[in-house]
Amino acid sequence: MSPETQLSYQSQPFDATPDLASPYYGASFPTAVSRFWKKSTTFSGRASRSEFWWAQLMFALVIPVFFAVGFATGDLLPKDPGYQGGTSLIFIIALILLAVFSLAAVLPSFALICRRLHDANYSGWLYFLAAIPMIGGLIVFVMMLLPANPLGERFDEDGAGSGLNAYVPQG
């Protein structure tokens, strides 16, 4: 083990939780979701891949639950050609809750994507590449997969960037 690696381990305990101004490499699901909501309007700084992908998993789990509740309780399909039924109250409530959740998550999602781009040392403005028809979303998706780049510290708030070595295990 090199002296620099040894120093890195000694200066930062392995189980240390970084403050909100720093990216959290290796964040757990509950921690990443908590940080997603706490940093909902923070466009500066960086977000690790784990923070980003755990938040995406949250969306992949929550949104289908709203639909499942709605469809399971809804009276959506006609039983016969003369059926005059409508949608159930629970289905309407589930759709309203889904709309509220989606609207509440729009700004935090943009902020998280911007911080994730910063972690890979790209400007957050590159998110607008997603507006390019057919290929833009794929470009941004690939950028979300990229590993952290130490040069991304330039996007940190003053004093927040203590270096990648602080939270990434050396080996």
N, C-alpha and C positions, 0 to 999 in steps of 0.2 A: 504494500500500500504506500503510495507516494505521500510525502509530507503535506502536500496541498489537500489531498483527499482526507487524510487524517485530521487536518485542521478543520475541514468542512464538517466532518462528523462531530468533532468536539464542539464547534461553535453553535451547532443547531441540533438539538435532540431529534432523534428519528421520528418520534411521535408528535412533534411540535405542530400546532395548528397555526398557519400564517394568518395575519390580520386580513381584513377585507380588502385592503389596498394591494395585496400581493396575490398572484395566482396560486391556487392550491393544487399541486400535482399529486395525483393519487387520491383525490377526494372520494369519499363514500357517497352513496346515493342520497341519504338524508342531508348530509353536509352540503352537497352540491345543490340540492333543491332549496335549502335554506339560503345559501349564498345567492342563488338565482333571484329570489324575491327580495333579499336585503339590498342587493346591488341593482335594483330594477331601473334606476335612472342614471347609472354610472357608465358613461361611455369611454372614460379614460381608464388606463390600466390594462391589465391582461387577464385572460381566463384560460385555464388549462383545458386540455382535451377532455379530461374526466369531468370537469365542471360542465362543459358543453354537452357531452353525450349523455350524462345522467339527466340533464334537463330535457333533452330530446326524448329519453325514455319516459320521463314523467308525462310528457304530452302523449306519447304512444300508449300509455296506460290509462290516463284520465279521459281522453276524448272518446275512446270506444265505450267506456263505462256509461257515459251520458247517452250515447246512441243505444246501447244495449238496454238500458232502463227504459228509454223511450219506446223502442220497438217492441220490447217484451210486454209493455203495458198498453201500447197504442192499438187502436182499431184502424189500422191503415189500409188494409186491402179489403175490397168489397167481398162479401160472402156469396152474393149472387148478383145478377145484372140489375135487379131492382133495389139493391141495398142503398139506403139513404143515410148511413151512419157517418160519423166524423172521427176526428182524432180525440184521444182521451186527454183529460186534464193533466195526468201525470206526464204524458208525452210532451205536451206544451210546456210544462214546468221544466222538464229535462232539457228541451231545446233552449229555453230562456237561460237556464243555468249554464249551458254550454256556450251560449253567446256572451254571457257575462264573463265567464272564465277566459274565453278567447280574447275578448277586448282587454281584459285586465293583463293578459300575457303578451300583448303586441309590443309595447314599449320595452319591457324587460327582455323580450326575445331579440329585438334589434340591438339593445345594449350588449347582450351576451355575445351575439355574433360579432359585433364590433370589437369587443375585448378579445375574442378568440382570434380574430384576424391580427390584432396587435401582438398576440403571443407568438404568432408565426412571422412577425415582423412585416406585416402589411398594413396599409391604411384601412381604417374602417369604411372609408368611402368606397372601397372595392366591393362592398356588399351590393352596390347598385348594378354590378355586372349581372346579377340575377334577373334583371329586367330584360336582358337580351333573350329574344325568343329562342326556344329549342336548346340552346347550349349554355346559357347564362347560369341557370340553376346548377348544372353539372360542374361548372367552373368553381362556383362558390362551395359546393359540396366537397370537391377535391381540396380546396383551401382549408376546409374545416378538418380534414384528415391529416394535414401536415403537422409535423412535430414542432415543439417549441424551438424558437430561435433566440439565442442569448441577445442578439441585437434588438429584440423586441422590448428590451428594458427602456428604450427611448420613449415609449408610450406610458411608462409608469408615472404616477404622481410624484412630486418631489419627495425624496427620502423613502419611497416605498420599495424601490427595487434594490434588494440586497443581493441580487445575483441568482442565477439559476441553481447554483450549487447549494443554496440554502435548503431547498426542499426536494431536489431530485437526488435519489440515492446514487452515490458514485460507485463505480465498479468496474 
